[in-house]
Structure formats: C-alpha cells, structure tokens
Amino acid sequence: MQHAQHVSGFFKECGVLQQVECWGDDVPQGKLTSQPMAVQCKPDETVVLSWLVWPSREVRDEAMVDANHGDAKNDDGPAHAEHDMPFDGHRMIFGGFEVILEI
C-alpha cells in the first residue's frame, strides 16, 4: 500500500485521472490458465490488480518515459523507488487497453 501511495503522487502529476489498487481475496488457481499462474504466484502470495486511467495514450506514453528515467535532478520517478517495492516487479504484467464499453 505504501508503494502505491508513493507512486500515486508522481502519476497524478503526470495526468492520471484515476488509480485503482485491488488486493486479491478470491483469485482461484486455474487448471489451464489463471492470474495466479500468469504471475507465478507462490502459496503465501496473492494477486494484486492495479490500473491507471489516462486522458490519452500520448499522455501515458510520455509519463512512462519519465517513470522509467525519473527526474534527473532529484531521482523522484517511480523507477527510483524500485528498491522499496514490496513485490517482484519482474512478475508484473503491463498493457494498454482501449475502452469499448463503459456503463
């Protein structure tokens, strides 16, 4: 939770409209495919689902460049907090999606 709060300030400054962080409490292991299988979830772990809503893909792409490099003056980009990440960032799944239905 602390890591999500830490990066939320950065993403808000970059234009994020909404940040949602969800802790898995009913994420079943599949037989063929599942979220736990996709991230190689260990028995003492659960899946965390997060997403950001951006005003546009262009804004997102520019922010991701900043996130990966940080501010050269004070190293405050989320990538610089990687050493404080409470999870294995290599097991994260990233993607961009276009909304096709919103009710």
C-alpha positions in Angstrom: 0.0 0.0 0.0 2.8 2.4 0.8 4.4 1.8 -2.6 1.1 2.5 -4.4 0.7 5.7 -2.4 4.3 6.8 -3.1 3.9 6.4 -6.9 0.4 7.9 -6.9 1.7 11.4 -6.4 4.0 11.0 -9.4 1.3 9.6 -11.6 -1.2 12.3 -10.5 1.4 15.0 -11.5 1.7 13.2 -14.9 -2.0 13.5 -15.5 -3.5 10.2 -14.3 -7.3 10.6 -13.9 -7.8 7.5 -11.7 -5.6 4.9 -9.9 -7.1 1.7 -8.6 -5.3 -0.8 -6.5 -7.0 -4.2 -5.6 -5.8 -6.9 -3.3 -6.9 -10.4 -4.4 -9.1 -12.1 -1.9 -10.8 -14.7 -4.2 -8.4 -15.4 -7.1 -8.6 -19.1 -7.9 -5.8 -21.2 -9.3 -6.7 -22.4 -12.8 -6.1 -25.7 -14.5 -5.1 -24.2 -17.8 -4.6 -20.5 -17.2 -5.3 -18.1 -14.4 -4.0 -14.9 -12.9 -2.0 -16.7 -10.2 -0.4 -18.9 -12.8 0.4 -15.9 -15.0 2.4 -14.2 -12.3 3.8 -17.4 -10.8 2.0 -16.8 -7.5 3.6 -18.6 -4.5 1.5 -20.2 -1.8 1.9 -17.3 0.6 1.1 -14.7 -2.1 -2.0 -13.3 -3.7 -2.5 -11.4 -7.0 -2.7 -7.6 -6.9 -4.6 -5.9 -9.7 -4.0 -2.3 -10.5 -4.8 0.1 -13.3 -4.4 3.7 -14.2 -6.8 5.8 -16.3 -5.1 8.3 -18.5 -6.6 11.1 -20.5 -4.9 9.8 -23.6 -2.3 7.3 -24.8 0.1 10.1 -25.7 0.0 11.4 -22.1 0.5 7.9 -20.8 3.5 7.2 -23.1 5.2 10.5 -22.1 4.7 9.7 -18.4 6.1 6.2 -18.8 9.3 7.7 -20.2 9.5 9.9 -17.1 8.6 6.9 -14.8 11.4 4.8 -16.2 14.0 7.6 -16.0 12.9 9.7 -13.1 13.7 13.4 -12.7 17.4 13.8 -13.3 17.6 16.5 -10.6 16.1 14.6 -7.7 15.5 11.0 -8.8 11.9 11.0 -7.8 10.4 8.8 -10.6 8.7 5.6 -9.5 11.5 3.6 -11.0 13.8 5.1 -8.4 11.6 3.6 -5.7 12.1 0.2 -7.1 14.4 -0.8 -4.2 11.4 -0.2 -1.9 8.9 -2.3 -4.0 7.3 -4.8 -1.7 6.9 -7.3 -4.7 8.9 -8.7 -7.6 8.5 -6.1 -10.3 9.7 -8.6 -12.9 6.4 -10.6 -12.4 4.2 -7.6 -13.3 2.1 -7.7 -16.4 1.7 -4.4 -18.3 -0.6 -3.4 -21.1 -2.7 -0.7 -22.6 -6.4 -1.1 -23.3 -8.9 0.9 -25.2 -12.3 1.2 -23.5 -15.0 -0.4 -25.7 -17.9 -0.3 -23.2 -18.5 1.8 -20.1 -21.8 1.7 -18.2 
